[in-house]
Amino acid sequence: MSGIFGILASNCSISRIALERATDSLAHRGPDDRGIVVIQSNTTPRFEIGLGSRRLAILDLSPLGHQPMQDPENGNWVVCNGEIYNFRELRARLRDEGAQFVSQSDTEVLLKAYGRWAEKCLRELRGMFAFAIWDAKRSRLLLGRDPMGIKPLYYCSTGQYFLFASELRTLLSTGMIPRRLDPAGLVNYLNFGAVYDPITMIAGVSALEAGHYATWENGRVTDSTYWDLAPHGQSSTTSSYLARNKTARKDLENDVYATLEQAVRMQTVSDVPVGLLLSGGINSSSLAGILSRAGIRLNTFSIIFREAESSEAEYARAAARAFASDHQEVMVSQRDLLDAIPYALKAMDQPTIVGLNTFLIARQTRAAGIKVALSGLGGDELFAGYSTFRDVPRMERFDRFWGRFPSILRRPLLRMFASLAPDTDQNRKLAALGDGRDRALHPYFLARALFTPEQRDSLLASVDQGALARANARLRESLRHARALDPINRVAYLEARCYMLNTLLRDSDVMSMAHGLELRVPLIDHQLADKMLALPGSWKLDSRVPKPLLIAALKGALPNEIVYRRKQGLILPFERWLRENLRPGVEAALQNISQVPLGPLLDRDSVRQIWDDFPSQPTSLSRVWSLYVLQRWCELNSIVS
């Protein structure tokens, strides 16, 4: 695990000072080691490539794991952020093909795999990673990102330079990238409270998408897909057959369970102690159960709030007892979390409305001496734990039904609904669905919306149609891949490729690595995800049991108080904080939003209306918070319009 940076110069030289400064901006991601190299090509035109790495040593703690790493056999260089969990199996295969190794690191396995299989090596990797390989013979740079998008990678071209980094802010720190806001990124953020890859908040900077690789060769950048969550279409005949054939269904389910257990065990590989973040929910408790059954006893950690309204202590303790883990509780207060807000805002690589919980949990876990922790993130997306798995199919059915009405009737009915229905988030989204003003939107995107299209357009001083089209392009692409799926699997695909990817995974990476903590997420192993999406969606919902396939994988080992508890997550008194402790700062920030860079982009009166509505509409607190975070992020990073 590390933070990586690189700069490629065509017919000019690299500033070593800029290379060192950018690399050291990632010190929080890799406090254990630092490495920099400048490579000069002997080609025409002339190239220089500078690679930098800040390493968090997890596998092979010796100097042999140092990065940047060179393969003496072919002269290739690599910097890699992440872990290749199947590196031992790959090393055995490569040895059979004649490869020789000098270290026990997974990075060397990646380097040798590229030397044998070029970019096809990406299809062999099982892990979380973002890497860059300089191919010395071809004078070609390859960037790769893991299939699920767990580890981030950003890149851009500016003049004679091509740059990449683990964090957007590192690119900004070079002084070579204008700190200019991308209007499409702003549209994304107002839509969902996060920016959707490949768009970022900075104009000209792109995120390498999950399951993609990019090559730089002779000044040209090419982006390619090597893996996607395959759209397995289940015909009604196949689903009917599986419903009747209990043996076939059992075989498929057992294959999923075997892959799940393999993924969990595989992600405990480490040369430093590994812990498990145990919340007492189904996801993290399932990890504890699978490890217990495999005879692996990890330390489990729970963040316990002193205030009863926020505490999940009883459920975490029940799981720890059930699986006999060595359990530790870290006691914190809501005051601790409130005090952490300024530091969490500084840690944000891009603005986001979530991530504060992860920031505090990661800080406390790292302070307890843990360097690697397993998380249950992803269980709700793949095993259908969200309310969206029931709500969105209903919204799809309503959309089809509503579309049969003549347009001459739809508008009067909508006006009647707007005048009679209570002014709630749910009713505003229902009205937006009926209005259909933004046909790029699918009911899923309305269900996940922060602001409805009408509210978003009101907030924008002027609607940039080009920015809107760019923001919607990725949504359309996601829908294109999901169309062939049944309604429940369609939601699973969209949750994994939209909300989880662009909010949960990005925030978990940034907030955990702010403290030098490696967070692993076994429930979204890409082979497991692929097999889960191949199962009929109807198997994933049960009116009596939440996440029935995940529960079944534990074979009755999960305590009933965990299985049947009401899903709530970590409850924080944000509404009270916004009215009391945070009010002066939030109010001042929203007043300053009329200044550069947001002033020319956002309508001041609409922003003020969001704040004025807050006392009477408690559900709008996330909108207030989102605008505050946006303004503070722009201020902290000196962004211009």
Secondary structure as the mmCIF struct_conf table of DSSP 4:
data_model
#
loop_
_struct_conf.conf_type_id
_struct_conf.id
_struct_conf.beg_label_comp_id
_struct_conf.beg_label_asym_id
_struct_conf.beg_label_seq_id
_struct_conf.end_label_comp_id
_struct_conf.end_label_asym_id
_struct_conf.end_label_seq_id
STRN STRN1 SER A 2 SER A 10
BEND BEND1 ASN A 11 CYS A 12
HELX_RH_AL_P HELX_RH_AL_P1 ARG A 16 ASP A 24
TURN_TY1_P TURN_TY1_P1 SER A 25 ARG A 29
BEND BEND2 ASP A 32 ASP A 32
STRN STRN2 ASP A 33 GLN A 40
BEND BEND3 THR A 43 PRO A 45
STRN STRN3 PHE A 47 ARG A 55
BEND BEND4 LEU A 59 LEU A 59
BEND BEND5 SER A 62 SER A 62
HELX_RH_3T_P HELX_RH_3T_P1 PRO A 63 GLY A 65
BEND BEND6 GLN A 67 PRO A 68
STRN STRN4 MET A 69 GLN A 70
TURN_TY1_P TURN_TY1_P2 PRO A 72 ASN A 74
STRN STRN5 TRP A 77 ILE A 84
TURN_TY1_P TURN_TY1_P3 TYR A 85 ASN A 86
HELX_RH_AL_P HELX_RH_AL_P2 PHE A 87 ASP A 96
TURN_TY1_P TURN_TY1_P4 GLU A 97 GLY A 98
BEND BEND7 VAL A 102 SER A 103
HELX_RH_AL_P HELX_RH_AL_P3 ASP A 106 TRP A 117
HELX_RH_3T_P HELX_RH_3T_P2 ALA A 118 GLU A 124
STRN STRN6 GLY A 127 ASP A 135
TURN_TY1_P TURN_TY1_P5 ALA A 136 SER A 139
STRN STRN7 ARG A 140 ARG A 145
TURN_TY1_P TURN_TY1_P6 PRO A 147 MET A 148
BEND BEND8 LYS A 151 LYS A 151
STRN STRN8 TYR A 154 THR A 158
TURN_TY1_P TURN_TY1_P7 GLY A 159 GLN A 160
STRN STRN9 TYR A 161 ALA A 165
BEND BEND9 SER A 166 GLU A 167
HELX_RH_AL_P HELX_RH_AL_P4 LEU A 168 SER A 173
TURN_TY1_P TURN_TY1_P8 THR A 174 THR A 174
BEND BEND10 GLY A 175 GLY A 175
BEND BEND11 ILE A 177 ILE A 177
STRN STRN10 ARG A 180 LEU A 181
HELX_RH_AL_P HELX_RH_AL_P5 PRO A 183 PHE A 192
BEND BEND12 GLY A 193 ALA A 194
HELX_LH_PP_P HELX_LH_PP_P1 VAL A 195 TYR A 196
TURN_TY1_P TURN_TY1_P9 ASP A 197 PRO A 198
BEND BEND13 MET A 201 MET A 201
STRN STRN11 ILE A 202 ILE A 202
TURN_TY1_P TURN_TY1_P10 ALA A 203 GLY A 204
STRN STRN12 SER A 206 ALA A 207
HELX_LH_PP_P HELX_LH_PP_P2 LEU A 208 GLU A 209
TURN_TY1_P TURN_TY1_P11 ALA A 210 GLY A 211
STRN STRN13 HIS A 212 GLU A 217
TURN_TY1_P TURN_TY1_P12 ASN A 218 GLY A 219
STRN STRN14 ARG A 220 THR A 225
HELX_RH_AL_P HELX_RH_AL_P6 SER A 236 ARG A 244
HELX_RH_AL_P HELX_RH_AL_P7 LYS A 246 MET A 266
TURN_TY1_P TURN_TY1_P13 GLN A 267 THR A 268
BEND BEND14 ASP A 271 VAL A 272
STRN STRN15 VAL A 274 LEU A 277
BEND BEND15 GLY A 280 GLY A 281
HELX_RH_AL_P HELX_RH_AL_P8 ILE A 282 ARG A 293
TURN_TY1_P TURN_TY1_P14 ALA A 294 GLY A 295
STRN STRN16 ASN A 299 PHE A 305
BEND BEND16 ARG A 306 GLU A 307
HELX_RH_3T_P HELX_RH_3T_P3 ALA A 308 SER A 310
HELX_RH_AL_P HELX_RH_AL_P9 ALA A 313 ALA A 322
TURN_TY1_P TURN_TY1_P15 PHE A 323 ALA A 324
STRN STRN17 ASP A 326 VAL A 332
HELX_RH_AL_P HELX_RH_AL_P10 GLN A 334 ALA A 347
BEND BEND17 ASP A 349 GLN A 350
BEND BEND18 ILE A 353 ILE A 353
HELX_RH_AL_P HELX_RH_AL_P11 LEU A 356 ALA A 367
TURN_TY1_P TURN_TY1_P16 ALA A 368 GLY A 369
BEND BEND19 LYS A 371 LYS A 371
STRN STRN18 VAL A 372 LEU A 374
TURN_TY1_P TURN_TY1_P17 LEU A 377 GLY A 378
HELX_RH_AL_P HELX_RH_AL_P12 GLY A 379 LEU A 382
TURN_TY1_P TURN_TY1_P18 PHE A 383 ALA A 384
BEND BEND20 TYR A 386 TYR A 386
TURN_TY1_P TURN_TY1_P19 SER A 387 SER A 387
HELX_RH_AL_P HELX_RH_AL_P13 THR A 388 GLY A 403
TURN_TY1_P TURN_TY1_P20 ARG A 404 ARG A 404
BEND BEND21 PHE A 405 PHE A 405
HELX_RH_AL_P HELX_RH_AL_P14 SER A 407 LEU A 420
BEND BEND22 ALA A 421 ALA A 421
HELX_RH_AL_P HELX_RH_AL_P15 ASP A 425 ASP A 435
TURN_TY1_P TURN_TY1_P21 ARG A 439 ALA A 440
HELX_RH_AL_P HELX_RH_AL_P16 PRO A 443 ALA A 447
TURN_TY1_P TURN_TY1_P22 ARG A 448 ARG A 448
BEND BEND23 LEU A 450 PHE A 451
HELX_RH_AL_P HELX_RH_AL_P17 PRO A 453 LEU A 459
STRN STRN19 LEU A 460 LEU A 460
BEND BEND24 ALA A 461 SER A 462
HELX_RH_AL_P HELX_RH_AL_P18 GLN A 465 ALA A 482
TURN_TY1_P TURN_TY1_P23 ARG A 483 ALA A 484
BEND BEND25 LEU A 485 LEU A 485
HELX_RH_AL_P HELX_RH_AL_P19 PRO A 487 LEU A 494
HELX_RH_PI_P HELX_RH_PI_P1 GLU A 495 LEU A 505
HELX_RH_AL_P HELX_RH_AL_P20 ARG A 506 MET A 513
TURN_TY1_P TURN_TY1_P24 ALA A 514 GLY A 516
STRN STRN20 GLU A 518 ARG A 520
HELX_RH_3T_P HELX_RH_3T_P4 PRO A 522 ILE A 524
HELX_RH_AL_P HELX_RH_AL_P21 HIS A 526 ALA A 534
BEND BEND26 LEU A 535 LEU A 535
HELX_RH_3T_P HELX_RH_3T_P5 GLY A 537 LYS A 540
BEND BEND27 SER A 543 LYS A 547
HELX_RH_AL_P HELX_RH_AL_P22 PRO A 548 ALA A 553
TURN_TY1_P TURN_TY1_P25 LEU A 554 GLY A 556
BEND BEND28 LEU A 558 LEU A 558
HELX_RH_AL_P HELX_RH_AL_P23 ASN A 560 VAL A 563
TURN_TY1_P TURN_TY1_P26 TYR A 564 TYR A 564
BEND BEND29 ARG A 565 ARG A 565
HELX_LH_PP_P HELX_LH_PP_P3 ARG A 566 LYS A 567
HELX_RH_AL_P HELX_RH_AL_P24 PHE A 574 ARG A 579
TURN_TY1_P TURN_TY1_P27 GLU A 580 LEU A 582
HELX_RH_AL_P HELX_RH_AL_P25 ARG A 583 GLN A 591
HELX_RH_3T_P HELX_RH_3T_P6 ASN A 592 SER A 594
BEND BEND30 GLN A 595 GLN A 595
TURN_TY1_P TURN_TY1_P28 VAL A 596 LEU A 601
STRN STRN21 LEU A 602 LEU A 602
HELX_RH_AL_P HELX_RH_AL_P26 ARG A 604 ASP A 613
TURN_TY1_P TURN_TY1_P29 PHE A 614 SER A 616
HELX_RH_3T_P HELX_RH_3T_P7 PRO A 618 SER A 620
HELX_RH_AL_P HELX_RH_AL_P27 LEU A 621 LEU A 636
TURN_TY1_P TURN_TY1_P30 ASN A 637 SER A 638
STRN STRN22 VAL A 640 VAL A 640
#
